[in-house]
Amino acid sequence: MNTIKIIIRILLYASIVFIVYYLYKFDFLIFKEINIHIFLATTSVLLLWLGFFVSTLSWRKALKVHGLQISVPQAVYSHGISVFAKYIPGKIWVILGRASIVSENGFSLSFTSTISLKEQLVYLFLGLLISLMVLPFVPVHILFTLMVFFTAVGLYLLLFVESIHRYILSALFKLVKKKFEVPFITVKDAIPFAKWILFYWSIWSIAFYLLTKSVIPETPILAAFSFPVSVCYGLLAVIVPGGVGVREGILVLFLSSLGIDPAQAVTLSIIQRLWFITGEIFIFSLALLNRKRNVQN
């Protein structure tokens, strides 16, 4: 067994341990009895799972744009087998996990890691942009809207404007005396896989709205847009494994601003964590089923 396979196996076991630990630590396995509309909740879960599958196609497309061709089963395997890595402190395996698996096909690990980081950064930018479109119509505190706006603008400048990209990295180096490797992306390169990212962000947002409707029937449609921004800041909070607590806090803030009772908003934030984990389990299980095919290819 080579070094990469050993690392992947350690990653797999460690990520499972961490997800169970955080579910227990934050009492996400215990909540008060609630009434759930079964049809809406089931539809929501199925759409969530569909979004997870589409996310593997986005990863595959990002690799193809950079000249690396892998099959759909390989994309599912590499993306899905490391899905729980976000619960390991530091989140570096969110980037390196799938990249290291793809590199087993003879590709450079540094190159596949760069592609993985690019796709993740575009994913964050688009998620923030989706939520930002409706924030002027949500009675949330202006500071929150400004935070999302400047984060989105900052990501855009960092990713797509080369002169500012170099300036920001240079400034960060002078500030912390550490070199940051953040890849520059042209809009032309990003568009092919950005389409897939927008597609599954849309699916997930609709799925989340159906989930909230299954618990609180009077939930307004704007609640759908609370999900992307909460997930994005959960990922940006690199010191918080899986964004546990950060995502939930932003959801409660957003939903409460829409007139949802704070206690109900807290319940929804816990339910969405469990709901999202079913999607992670789905894509992880699908990856295991594709493991044999991945090895054969």
C-alpha positions in Angstrom: 0.0 0.0 0.0 1.6 3.3 -1.1 1.8 6.4 1.0 -1.2 8.2 -0.6 -3.5 5.2 0.0 -2.4 5.1 3.6 -3.1 8.8 4.0 -6.5 8.3 2.4 -7.4 5.5 4.8 -6.3 7.5 7.8 -8.3 10.4 6.5 -11.4 8.2 6.1 -11.3 6.8 9.6 -10.4 10.2 11.2 -13.1 12.0 9.5 -15.8 9.5 10.6 -14.5 9.8 14.2 -14.7 13.6 14.1 -18.2 13.8 12.6 -19.5 11.5 15.3 -17.7 13.5 18.0 -19.1 16.9 16.9 -22.6 15.5 16.6 -22.3 14.3 20.2 -20.5 17.4 21.5 -23.1 19.9 20.2 -26.1 17.7 21.0 -27.3 17.5 17.4 -28.6 14.1 18.1 -31.1 15.4 20.7 -33.9 17.8 20.0 -37.5 18.3 21.0 -40.3 16.5 19.3 -41.6 18.4 16.2 -44.1 17.8 13.5 -42.7 17.4 10.0 -44.5 17.2 6.7 -43.2 13.9 5.4 -43.7 14.6 1.6 -41.9 17.9 1.7 -39.1 16.6 3.9 -38.6 13.6 1.7 -38.5 15.7 -1.5 -36.0 18.0 0.2 -33.7 15.1 1.1 -33.8 13.7 -2.5 -33.0 17.1 -4.0 -30.2 17.5 -1.5 -28.8 14.1 -2.6 -29.1 15.2 -6.2 -27.1 18.3 -5.5 -24.4 16.3 -3.9 -24.2 14.1 -7.1 -24.0 17.2 -9.3 -21.2 18.6 -7.1 -19.1 15.6 -8.3 -19.7 16.6 -11.9 -18.5 20.1 -11.1 -15.3 18.7 -9.7 -14.9 16.5 -12.8 -15.5 19.6 -15.1 -12.9 21.6 -13.2 -10.3 18.9 -13.8 -11.3 18.7 -17.5 -10.9 22.5 -17.9 -7.3 22.0 -16.7 -6.6 19.1 -19.1 -7.2 16.2 -16.7 -9.8 13.7 -17.8 -11.5 11.3 -15.3 -14.6 9.2 -15.5 -17.8 10.0 -13.6 -17.3 7.0 -11.2 -13.8 8.4 -10.5 -15.2 11.8 -9.8 -17.8 10.4 -7.5 -15.2 8.3 -5.7 -12.5 11.0 -5.2 -15.1 13.7 -4.2 -17.3 11.5 -2.0 -14.7 9.5 -0.1 -13.3 12.6 1.5 -16.5 14.4 2.1 -16.3 14.2 5.9 -12.8 15.6 5.9 -14.3 19.1 6.7 -14.9 17.9 10.2 -11.1 17.4 10.8 -9.7 20.7 12.3 -7.9 22.9 9.8 -10.1 21.8 6.8 -7.0 21.2 4.6 -8.4 17.9 3.6 -11.4 19.5 2.0 -8.9 20.6 -0.7 -6.3 17.8 -0.5 -8.6 14.8 0.0 -10.1 14.5 -3.4 -6.9 15.9 -5.1 -4.7 13.2 -3.5 -7.1 10.5 -4.8 -7.1 11.9 -8.4 -3.3 12.1 -8.3 -3.2 8.3 -8.0 -4.0 8.3 -11.8 -0.5 9.7 -12.4 -1.4 13.4 -12.1 0.7 15.9 -10.0 -0.7 16.2 -6.5 0.2 19.9 -6.4 -1.6 20.5 -9.7 -4.8 18.6 -8.6 -4.7 20.4 -5.3 -4.6 23.8 -7.1 -7.6 22.8 -9.2 -9.4 21.6 -6.1 -8.7 24.9 -4.4 -9.9 26.9 -7.4 -13.2 25.0 -7.6 -13.8 25.5 -3.8 -13.1 29.3 -4.0 -15.5 29.7 -7.0 -18.0 27.7 -5.0 -17.7 30.1 -2.1 -17.9 33.2 -4.3 -21.1 32.0 -6.0 -22.7 30.9 -2.8 -22.2 34.4 -1.3 -23.4 36.0 -4.5 -26.6 34.1 -4.5 -27.5 35.2 -0.9 -26.3 38.7 -1.5 -28.9 39.2 -4.3 -31.7 39.1 -1.7 -30.1 40.6 1.4 -31.3 44.1 0.6 -34.9 42.7 0.9 -34.2 41.0 4.2 -34.5 43.1 7.4 -31.2 41.8 8.7 -28.7 44.2 10.3 -26.8 46.3 7.8 -23.4 45.1 9.1 -24.3 41.6 8.1 -25.1 42.7 4.6 -21.9 44.7 4.4 -19.9 41.7 5.7 -21.3 39.4 2.9 -20.9 42.2 0.3 -17.2 42.8 1.1 -16.4 39.1 1.4 -17.9 38.5 -2.0 -16.1 41.4 -3.6 -12.9 40.4 -1.9 -13.1 36.9 -3.3 -13.9 38.2 -6.7 -10.9 40.5 -6.7 -8.7 37.8 -5.3 -9.8 35.2 -7.8 -10.4 37.1 -11.1 -8.4 40.3 -11.1 -4.7 39.4 -11.6 -3.1 42.7 -10.5 -5.2 42.8 -7.3 -4.6 39.0 -6.8 -0.8 39.6 -6.8 -1.2 42.7 -4.6 -3.4 40.9 -1.9 -1.0 38.0 -1.7 2.0 40.3 -1.4 0.2 42.3 1.3 -0.7 39.1 3.2 3.0 37.9 3.0 4.2 41.2 4.4 1.5 41.1 7.2 2.0 37.5 8.4 5.4 36.7 6.9 3.9 33.6 5.3 3.5 32.9 1.6 -0.1 32.0 0.6 -0.6 29.8 -2.5 -4.0 31.0 -3.9 -4.4 30.3 -7.6 -5.4 33.0 -10.1 -8.5 32.1 -12.2 -9.7 33.6 -15.4 -13.4 34.0 -15.8 -13.1 32.0 -19.0 -11.7 29.1 -17.2 -14.2 29.3 -14.3 -17.4 29.5 -16.4 -17.5 25.8 -17.5 -17.5 24.4 -13.9 -19.2 27.5 -12.4 -22.4 26.5 -14.3 -22.4 23.2 -12.5 -21.8 25.0 -9.1 -24.7 27.3 -9.7 -26.8 24.4 -10.6 -26.3 22.5 -7.4 -26.4 25.7 -5.3 -29.9 26.2 -6.8 -30.9 22.7 -6.1 -29.7 22.9 -2.5 -31.4 26.2 -1.9 -34.7 24.8 -3.1 -34.2 21.7 -1.0 -33.5 23.8 2.1 -36.6 25.9 1.5 -38.7 22.7 1.3 -37.1 21.5 4.5 -38.1 24.7 6.3 -41.6 24.5 4.9 -41.9 20.9 6.1 -41.3 22.2 9.7 -42.8 25.7 9.5 -45.4 25.9 6.7 -45.5 29.7 6.7 -41.8 30.1 6.0 -41.2 32.8 3.3 -39.4 32.0 0.1 -36.5 34.3 1.0 -35.5 31.6 3.6 -34.0 29.6 0.7 -31.2 32.2 0.4 -30.1 31.8 4.0 -28.6 28.4 3.2 -25.7 29.4 0.8 -24.4 32.2 2.9 -24.5 30.0 6.1 -22.6 27.2 4.4 -20.0 29.6 2.9 -19.2 31.2 6.2 -19.1 27.8 7.8 -16.3 26.9 5.3 -14.6 30.2 5.7 -14.3 29.7 9.5 -11.3 27.5 9.0 -10.6 27.0 12.7 -14.1 25.6 13.2 -14.4 21.9 12.1 -17.2 21.6 9.6 -18.4 25.1 10.4 -20.3 23.6 13.3 -22.0 26.5 15.2 -21.1 29.1 12.6 -23.5 27.9 10.0 -26.2 27.4 12.6 -25.7 30.9 14.0 -26.0 32.6 10.6 -29.1 30.6 9.8 -30.8 31.6 13.1 -29.9 35.3 12.4 -31.2 35.2 8.8 -34.4 33.2 9.6 -35.2 35.3 12.7 -34.9 38.4 10.6 -37.6 37.0 8.3 -40.0 36.8 11.2 -39.5 33.2 12.2 -39.5 32.6 16.0 -36.0 32.4 17.3 -36.7 29.1 19.1 -38.0 27.6 15.8 -35.1 29.0 13.9 -32.7 27.2 16.3 -34.6 24.0 15.8 -34.4 24.4 12.0 -30.6 25.1 12.2 -30.1 21.8 14.0 -32.4 19.9 11.7 -30.6 21.3 8.6 -27.3 20.0 10.0 -28.7 16.5 10.3 -30.4 16.9 7.0 -27.1 17.9 5.3 -25.2 15.0 6.9 -27.6 12.6 5.1 -26.4 14.1 1.9 -22.8 13.6 3.0 -23.5 10.0 3.9 -25.2 9.5 0.5 -22.3 10.8 -1.5 -19.8 8.9 0.7 -21.8 5.7 0.3 -21.9 6.3 -3.5 -18.2 6.8 -3.5 -17.7 3.4 -1.7 -19.9 1.7 -4.3 -17.7 3.3 -7.1 -14.5 2.3 -5.4 -14.1 -0.9 -7.3 -14.9 0.8 -10.6 -12.4 3.6 -9.8 -9.6 1.1 -9.2 -10.4 -0.7 -12.5 -10.3 2.5 -14.4 
